[in-house]
Amino acid sequence: MLFSPTDLSECFREWDDLEKDYQHIQDTHRRYKQKLEEVSKLQNSCSSAIARQRKKLKELTLLLRGCQVKCPTSTLSPEERESIAKKEESIKDKTNVFFEMEAFLPKKNGLYLSLVLGNINVTLLNKQAKFAYKDEYEKFKLVFTVILFVFSFTCRFLFSYRVLDALFNFLLVWYYCTLTIRESILISNGSRIKGWWVFQHYVSAFLSGVMLTWPDGALYQMFRNQFLFYSLYQSIVQFLQYYYQSGCLYRLRALGERHTMDLTVEGFQSWMWRGLTFLLPFLFFGHFWQLYNSMTLFRMFQLPECKEWQVLMCSCSYMVLFMGNLYTTLRVVYQKYVNNADKSKTA
């Protein structure tokens, strides 16, 4: 291709502009790497300082307790008692502040994340990224709740194929395993979901895996419809929980009464007391349905023709889910009742 002198001069000018941009990109990238190194050093320095503070605060707490044992409260002056109370309150406040700080600092993954992802850093460095990941987690749960409802409805009322049932159980295994990974990442980024609401997803993943391996037969067909009806009910309740919990959390966060990384859960927590108590009957019904599933499977296990180990494993899993869900829900309700009673007495 031939170029006229005018075209060549324009090409040369364009090339000169590209060279300037290229140099600017290199300079920007060089500064970016320097800032990353500075950020890494600051992260390590801050993590070390927090660890030292935690250790000293723990030692100080033990020392204060030892002094209180040696010197009864009656022997202390009002100023000393007030000073001790302020220091204990300050220690609690500092502990909460350190928890907020550590949500923005790299930390070593727990055993589960280390096995799944290795030693990769999963800490998100700004609030926007954390909230976006939390919001995506909530949308993931909502979308899959609808998918699981449609799938269980199809298996129950439209098609009765063991292959389709296996695909449904495989989807449940994948869903619960994915939830456990995402929740572990959210916990590393400051989310306060913990305890039973995390552990129940491990139990559910195990239960779904056992159901997946249960071979087709008379016993499987005996329990199939009950299991699919239970899955339909669970999907409906989970959808209601997500819909109402997300709205309640939004209002409480706007009022500054909840943490920005708080999540919807498949159960009942103290912050749901205002406006969401109507969900309790649905939750208790679901809990006792898990007990019913466990008892049904246990009676099936006692039948002479029962040869599948999956029957007993599923029965035990449902019993664990029932006991954990019922205990946790009743504990939340009882604690809230006690707190309300104390407030009314104080008022």
C-alpha positions, -999 to +999 in steps of 0.1 A: +000+000+000+014+034-010+013+064+014+014+101+004+037+124+023+006+138+041-005+103+052+030+095+064+033+126+085-001+119+101+011+083+108+043+096+124+024+121+146+001+092+156+031+071+165+046+099+186+013+102+205+012+064+210+048+065+223+039+092+248+009+072+260+030+041+263+056+059+285+027+073+306+013+038+310+047+024+321+051+052+346+016+047+360+021+009+363+055+015+380+038+038+406+010+012+409+035-015+419+052+008+443+019+015+460+011-022+461+044-028+480+036+000+503+001-013+510+015-048+516+040-034+542+012-014+559-010-045+560+017-065+576+025-037+601-011-033+610-017-070+614+013-073+637+002-043+658-033-057+662-019-091+673+003-074+699-026-053+712-048-084+714-022-102+734-017-073+758-054-067+762-058-104+771-031-102+797-046-070+811-080-087+813-066-116+833-047-092+855-079-072+863-098-104+871-069-115+894-070-081+912-108-084+916-104-118+931-077-107+955-095-074+963-133-078+968-155-051+953-165-040+988-129-030+996-125-008+965-133+028+964-161+041+940-135+057+918-115+024+915-147+004+907-157+029+880-122+029+866-122-009+863-156-009+847-145+017+821-114-003+813-134-035+808-158-017+786-129-001+766-114-036+761-147-048+746-149-018+724-113-023+712-120-060+704-149-049+682-128-023+665-100-048+658-126-071+642-137-043+619-100-036+610-092-072+603-120-074+578-098-052+555-066-070+562-053-102+546-056-132+569-047-169+567-076-190+553-093-215+575-089-252+570-119-254+547-109-226+524-073-238+524-084-272+512-107-258+485-088-227+473-053-231+488-035-201+504-050-175+480-059-142+497-098-138+496-099-105+515-116-077+496-100-043+502-129-019+500-164-017+513-179-014+478-163-047+467-174-064+500-210-053+497-211-062+460-199-097+468-225-100+496-252-088+473-242-113+447-243-140+473-279-131+482-290-130+446-273-164+440-294-179+469-326-163+455-321-176+420-312-211+431-341-212+455-364-206+425-345-232+403-347-258+431-384-252+435-390-257+397-368-288+397-385-304+427-420-295+413-410-311+380-397-343+397-428-346+418-456-338+394-443-341+358-416-367+355-407-396+377-372-407+365-344-417+388-319-399+365-338-367+370-339-372+407-301-378+407-296-346+387-318-327+413-297-341+442-264-333+424-277-298+420-284-297+458-249-309+465-233-283+442-255-256+457-247-263+493-210-268+486-210-234+468-228-218+497-202-230+522-173-217+501-190-183+496-199-180+533-163-188+543-152-160+520-178-136+535-167-145+570-131-137+560-144-103+549-162-094+581-196-111+578-210-122+611-228-153+599-216-181+621-224-211+642-252-233+632-264-213+602-230-221+585-227-257+598-262-267+586-251-262+550-223-287+555-249-312+569-273-304+540-245-310+515-237-344+531-274-353+531-278-344+495-247-364+486-261-395+504-294-391+486-275-389+453-259-423+459-292-440+471-300-466+444-334-469+429-356-494+446-387-500+467-374-481+497-362-451+476-396-449+459-413-452+494-395-420+506-393-402+472-426-383+473-421-372+510-387-359+502-399-339+471-428-324+490-403-314+518-380-298+491-409-279+477-418-266+512-382-257+520-379-237+487-411-217+495-400-209+531-365-199+519-380-176+493-402-160+520-372-157+543-350-140+517-378-116+506-387-104+541-352-106+557-336-086+529-361-058+534-358-059+571-319-058+569-321-029+545-342-008+569-320-018+599-288-009+581-302+024+571-309+031+608-274+020+617-287-009+638-271-037+617-237-044+602-234-039+564-221-075+560-250-091+578-267-118+557-301-135+553-301-169+569-323-200+567-335-196+602-344-170+628-320-144+645-326-118+671-327-089+647-358-105+630-379-101+661-394-068+649-416-075+619-406-111+611-421-132+639-448-143+615-422-165+599-417-186+631-447-210+625-434-218+590-399-224+604-411-246+633-433-266+608-402-271+586-381-282+616-407-308+627-409-320+591-372-328+594-380-348+625-408-366+606-383-374+577-358-388+602-384-410+620-398-423+586-363-432+574-355-449+608-386-470+605-376-479+570-342-489+582-358-514+606-376-532+578-361-567+569-357-558+532-337-527+540-301-533+527-291-497+518-268-478+542-281-445+528-314-450+548-297-447+582-273-419+571-302-398+558-322-405+590-292-393+612-287-362+590-323-351+592-322-357+630-291-335+633-308-308+612-339-309+633-321-307+666-298-279+655-325-258+639-350-263+668-324-256+695-310-225+677-344-210+670-357-217+705-326-202+720-330-170+700-367-167+709-359-173+746-331-148+748-352-122+731-381-129+755-357-125+785-342-092+771-377-078+766-387-088+801-356-071+815-363-039+795-399-038+807-388-042+844-362-014+839-388+009+824 
